[in-house]
C-alpha cells in the first residue's frame, strides 16, 4: 500500500481527546480510526469493515459518567466562542427577503 499523508488542521483539543477516547474503546491508533471514518464515509461498509462499523453504531447503555466527561471536554474553550447578538437569529437575518 502506498503511503500518502493528509494534513488536517483546526481540530480542537477537546475533539482530539474524544477521538482518542474512541480509539481506546475500539483499539488501534488515531490514524487507523480516522482512515476508517473516511473509508466508511466515501465507500460505505465493506466486508472487512462491517464488524468494526457494527461496534461503532451498536447502541450501548447510557453511561452518565462518560456523558459528563464528554460534555466537560466539549465545554473546554467554549468561553472563546463569540456570543452572537439576538438579531443574528431573527427570521430576516436567516432568510433575508426570501419568502
Residue, then its C-alpha position, 0 to 999 in steps of 0.5 A: x500500500x502506498x503511503x500518502x499523508x493528509x494534513x488536517x488542521x483546526x481540530x480542537x483539543x477537546x475533539x482530539x481527546x474524544x477521538x482518542x477516547x474512541x480509539x481506546x474503546x475500539x483499539x488501534x491508533x488515531x490514524x487507523x480510526x480516522x482512515x476508517x471514518x473516511x473509508x466508511x464515509x466515501x465507500x460505505x461498509x465493506x466486508x472487512x469493515x462491517x464488524x468494526x462499523x457494527x461496534x461503532x453504531x451498536x447502541x450501548x447503555x447510557x453511561x452518565x459518567x462518560x456523558x459528563x466527561x464528554x460534555x466537560x471536554x466539549x465545554x473546554x474553550x467554549x468561553x472563546x466562542x463569540x456570543x452572537x447578538x439576538x438579531x443574528x437569529x431573527x427570521x430576516x437575518x436567516x432568510x433575508x427577503x426570501x419568502 
